[in-house]
């Protein structure tokens, strides 16, 4: 086995290689003046089980992933496992308007031709595995997120931002040994809404909100503000993939968040929790 780091997951790749005691390749990446990518793997990978670790938080990272797979094929790697902690285009899993592509299908077809299996962390929708012709494996970072703040919470309750993500709240609550619920939005008029837990009272309690992705942060910030108005003591906003577009983090803090945490699947100011042990555990089960 050999770990092949992409340019966007160099530290994560190093951590995984150390946990598993597998060699870490030297991988060279650069851009040509016209923006095209150059890739070179400085290791002998012939007849090796090669594991690429490359998150896809940029368009360039997607191209790198494909080129790394091609380089390994040309160098006769025994097998190719593509680890993409954040899988780009995974949220584009449905067609809403005529003329739109279901974008993840296109990438699923590409990856299915280039590698033997794909591993990701908390995909937004697990049903996308049906688009892949290779094993689609995913790890779960929610327990590790909850563990990272366990000592900071008193009389906690875990909330998901909506009913669809209630399983995430349940998983976190198992770690914190507390109650869980989901946030329900009630609209009273075009300009007046209320966001509150469906069944539980947060007054006098610390709250952990868990989600797979925080992107713009608008709805989450509104929810935090209303939870504080309802008497919550401390509110921690957590997510696996802290995309945090533009001023999203500022919105959350202005909404009253005491802390915002995410993982290193997506590089950000709040990527405090590493998925290295999660990736390593999945790989150990495979090899």
C-alpha positions as CSV (number, residue, x, y, z in Angstrom):
1,X,0.0,0.0,0.0
2,X,1.1,3.6,-0.7
3,X,-0.6,6.9,0.1
4,X,-0.7,9.4,-2.8
5,X,-1.4,12.9,-1.5
6,X,-3.3,15.5,-3.5
7,X,-2.3,19.1,-3.1
8,X,-5.5,19.9,-1.1
9,X,-5.0,17.2,1.5
10,X,-1.3,17.0,2.2
11,X,-1.5,17.1,6.0
12,X,-4.4,14.7,6.1
13,X,-2.5,12.3,3.8
14,X,0.5,12.5,6.1
15,X,-1.6,11.8,9.2
16,X,-3.3,8.8,7.6
17,X,0.1,7.4,6.5
18,X,1.5,7.7,10.0
19,X,-1.6,6.1,11.6
20,X,-1.5,3.1,9.3
21,X,2.3,3.0,8.9
22,X,2.0,3.0,5.1
23,X,4.5,4.9,2.9
24,X,3.7,8.4,1.8
25,X,4.5,9.3,-1.8
26,X,6.0,12.5,-3.0
27,X,3.5,14.1,-5.4
28,X,4.3,17.1,-7.5
29,X,1.6,19.5,-8.7
30,X,1.8,22.8,-10.5
31,X,-0.1,24.9,-12.9
32,X,0.9,25.9,-16.4
33,X,0.5,29.6,-17.5
34,X,-2.8,28.7,-19.2
35,X,-4.2,27.2,-16.0
36,X,-3.8,23.5,-17.0
37,X,-2.5,21.2,-14.3
38,X,0.7,19.2,-14.1
39,X,0.9,16.1,-12.0
40,X,3.8,13.8,-11.2
41,X,4.0,10.9,-8.7
42,X,7.6,10.5,-7.5
43,X,7.2,6.9,-6.3
44,X,7.2,3.4,-7.8
45,X,3.6,2.4,-7.7
46,X,3.8,-0.7,-10.0
47,X,1.7,-3.5,-8.5
48,X,1.0,-1.4,-5.4
49,X,-2.5,-0.7,-3.9
50,X,-2.5,3.1,-4.2
51,X,-4.7,5.3,-2.1
52,X,-5.2,8.9,-3.3
53,X,-6.2,11.4,-0.6
54,X,-7.6,14.5,-2.2
55,X,-10.5,16.6,-1.0
56,X,-12.4,18.5,-3.7
57,X,-12.9,22.0,-2.3
58,X,-11.8,23.6,-5.6
59,X,-12.3,22.9,-9.3
60,X,-8.6,22.3,-9.7
61,X,-8.8,19.6,-7.0
62,X,-11.3,17.7,-9.2
63,X,-8.9,17.8,-12.2
64,X,-6.0,16.7,-9.9
65,X,-8.0,13.7,-8.7
66,X,-8.6,12.5,-12.3
67,X,-5.0,13.1,-13.4
68,X,-3.7,11.3,-10.3
69,X,-5.9,8.3,-11.2
70,X,-4.7,8.3,-14.8
71,X,-1.0,8.5,-13.7
72,X,-1.5,5.5,-11.4
73,X,-3.2,3.6,-14.2
74,X,-0.3,4.3,-16.6
75,X,2.2,3.2,-13.9
76,X,0.4,-0.1,-13.5
77,X,-0.8,0.3,-9.9
78,X,-2.4,-2.9,-8.6
79,X,-5.6,-1.0,-7.4
80,X,-6.6,2.6,-7.1
81,X,-8.7,3.9,-4.1
82,X,-9.8,7.5,-4.3
83,X,-10.4,9.1,-0.9
84,X,-12.3,12.4,-1.4
85,X,-13.3,13.7,2.1
86,X,-15.4,16.4,0.5
87,X,-16.9,15.1,-2.7
88,X,-17.6,17.9,-5.1
89,X,-20.9,18.1,-6.9
90,X,-22.5,15.6,-4.5
91,X,-25.3,18.0,-3.8
92,X,-26.2,18.3,-7.5
93,X,-28.0,15.0,-7.3
94,X,-31.4,16.0,-8.8
95,X,-32.8,17.7,-11.8
96,X,-35.0,20.7,-10.9
97,X,-35.3,22.4,-14.3
98,X,-35.3,21.2,-17.9
99,X,-31.8,21.5,-19.4
100,X,-30.0,20.9,-16.1
101,X,-27.5,18.1,-15.7
102,X,-27.5,15.8,-12.6
103,X,-23.9,16.7,-12.2
104,X,-22.8,14.0,-9.8
105,X,-23.8,11.4,-12.4
106,X,-21.2,12.8,-14.8
107,X,-18.4,12.6,-12.2
108,X,-19.6,9.2,-11.0
109,X,-19.1,7.8,-14.5
110,X,-15.6,9.4,-14.7
111,X,-14.5,8.0,-11.3
112,X,-16.0,4.6,-12.1
113,X,-13.7,4.4,-15.1
114,X,-10.5,5.6,-13.4
115,X,-10.5,4.0,-9.9
116,X,-11.6,0.8,-8.1
117,X,-13.4,2.4,-5.2
118,X,-14.2,5.8,-3.8
119,X,-14.3,6.8,-0.1
120,X,-15.9,10.0,1.2
121,X,-17.1,11.5,4.5
122,X,-20.8,12.2,5.2
123,X,-22.1,12.7,1.7
124,X,-25.0,15.1,1.6
125,X,-27.2,12.3,0.2
126,X,-26.2,8.7,0.4
127,X,-28.5,7.7,-2.5
128,X,-25.8,9.0,-4.9
129,X,-24.0,5.7,-4.5
130,X,-26.4,4.3,-7.1
131,X,-24.7,6.4,-9.8
132,X,-21.3,4.8,-9.2
133,X,-20.3,1.5,-10.9
134,X,-17.6,0.9,-8.2
135,X,-17.9,0.6,-4.4
136,X,-19.0,3.8,-2.8
137,X,-17.9,3.9,0.8
138,X,-18.4,6.7,3.3
139,X,-17.2,7.4,6.8
140,X,-19.0,9.3,9.5
141,X,-17.5,12.3,11.3
142,X,-20.4,13.3,13.5
143,X,-19.3,11.2,16.5
144,X,-15.9,12.8,16.4
145,X,-17.3,16.3,16.2
146,X,-19.5,15.6,19.2
147,X,-16.6,14.1,21.2
148,X,-14.5,17.2,20.5
149,X,-17.0,19.5,22.4
150,X,-18.2,17.0,25.0
151,X,-16.3,18.6,27.8
152,X,-17.5,22.1,27.0
153,X,-21.2,21.4,27.3
154,X,-23.4,21.4,30.4
155,X,-26.9,19.9,30.4
156,X,-26.7,19.6,26.6
157,X,-29.2,19.0,23.9
158,X,-28.4,18.2,20.3
159,X,-30.4,19.7,17.4
160,X,-30.4,19.1,13.7
161,X,-31.3,22.0,11.4
162,X,-34.3,20.1,10.0
163,X,-36.1,16.8,10.2
164,X,-34.1,15.4,7.3
165,X,-30.9,15.5,9.3
166,X,-32.4,14.1,12.6
167,X,-30.1,11.0,12.3
168,X,-27.1,13.3,12.7
169,X,-28.5,14.7,15.9
170,X,-29.2,11.2,17.2
171,X,-25.6,10.1,16.5
172,X,-24.2,13.1,18.3
173,X,-26.5,12.6,21.2
174,X,-25.3,9.0,21.7
175,X,-21.8,10.5,22.3
176,X,-23.0,13.2,24.6
177,X,-25.6,11.0,26.3
178,X,-28.3,13.5,26.0
179,X,-31.6,14.3,24.3
180,X,-31.9,15.3,20.6
181,X,-34.4,17.0,18.5
182,X,-34.7,18.9,15.2
183,X,-35.5,22.5,14.4
184,X,-38.8,23.4,13.0
185,X,-39.5,26.5,11.0
186,X,-43.0,28.0,11.2
187,X,-43.8,30.9,8.8
188,X,-46.5,33.3,10.1
189,X,-46.2,35.8,7.3
190,X,-43.9,36.6,4.4
191,X,-41.6,38.5,6.8
192,X,-42.2,36.6,10.1
193,X,-40.9,33.2,11.0
194,X,-40.1,31.2,14.1
195,X,-37.4,28.5,14.4
196,X,-37.5,26.3,17.5
197,X,-37.0,22.7,18.5
198,X,-39.9,20.5,17.6
199,X,-40.3,18.9,21.0
200,X,-37.7,20.1,23.5
201,X,-37.1,23.2,25.6
202,X,-33.7,24.7,25.4
203,X,-34.1,27.2,28.2
204,X,-31.1,27.0,30.5
205,X,-29.3,24.3,28.4
206,X,-26.3,24.2,26.2
207,X,-27.1,23.4,22.5
208,X,-25.0,21.6,19.9
209,X,-26.4,22.0,16.4
210,X,-25.0,19.4,13.9
211,X,-25.2,19.4,10.1
212,X,-23.3,17.9,7.3
213,X,-22.6,21.2,5.5
214,X,-22.7,24.9,6.5
215,X,-22.6,26.9,3.3
216,X,-24.1,30.4,3.4
217,X,-24.9,30.2,7.1
218,X,-28.1,32.3,6.9
219,X,-30.6,29.9,8.2
220,X,-28.3,28.5,10.8
221,X,-27.5,32.1,12.1
222,X,-31.3,32.8,12.4
223,X,-31.8,29.6,14.3
224,X,-29.0,30.4,16.7
225,X,-30.4,33.8,17.4
226,X,-33.8,32.4,18.1
227,X,-32.4,29.7,20.4
228,X,-30.6,32.3,22.4
229,X,-33.9,34.3,22.7
230,X,-35.6,31.0,23.9
231,X,-33.1,30.9,26.7
232,X,-30.3,28.6,25.5
233,X,-27.0,29.2,27.4
234,X,-24.4,28.2,25.0
235,X,-24.8,27.4,21.3
236,X,-22.2,25.6,19.3
237,X,-22.7,25.2,15.6
238,X,-20.9,22.2,14.1
239,X,-20.7,20.6,10.7
240,X,-18.6,18.1,8.8
241,X,-17.9,20.2,5.8
242,X,-17.4,23.9,6.7
243,X,-17.8,25.4,3.2
244,X,-18.7,28.8,4.8
245,X,-19.1,31.0,1.7
246,X,-18.2,34.7,1.9
247,X,-19.3,36.1,5.3
248,X,-21.0,32.9,6.6
249,X,-18.8,32.6,9.6
250,X,-19.4,36.2,10.6
251,X,-23.2,35.6,10.2
252,X,-23.0,32.7,12.7
253,X,-21.0,34.7,15.3
254,X,-23.4,37.7,14.9
255,X,-26.3,35.3,15.3
256,X,-24.9,34.4,18.7
257,X,-22.9,31.3,18.1
258,X,-20.4,30.8,21.0
259,X,-18.3,28.4,18.8
260,X,-18.3,27.1,15.3
261,X,-16.4,23.9,14.5
262,X,-15.9,21.8,11.4
263,X,-13.6,19.1,10.1
264,X,-10.6,19.2,7.7
265,X,-12.6,17.7,4.9
266,X,-12.9,21.3,3.8
267,X,-10.2,23.8,4.7
268,X,-11.5,26.7,6.8
269,X,-10.8,28.8,9.8
270,X,-12.9,26.4,11.9
271,X,-11.5,23.1,10.7
272,X,-10.5,22.0,14.1
273,X,-11.4,18.3,13.9
274,X,-9.5,15.9,11.7
275,X,-11.0,13.0,9.8
276,X,-7.7,11.2,9.7
277,X,-8.6,8.4,12.1
278,X,-12.0,8.0,10.3
279,X,-10.3,7.6,6.9
280,X,-7.7,5.3,8.4
281,X,-10.3,3.0,10.0
282,X,-12.2,2.7,6.7
283,X,-8.9,1.8,4.9
284,X,-8.0,-0.7,7.6
285,X,-11.2,-2.6,6.9
286,X,-10.5,-2.7,3.2
287,X,-6.9,-3.8,3.3
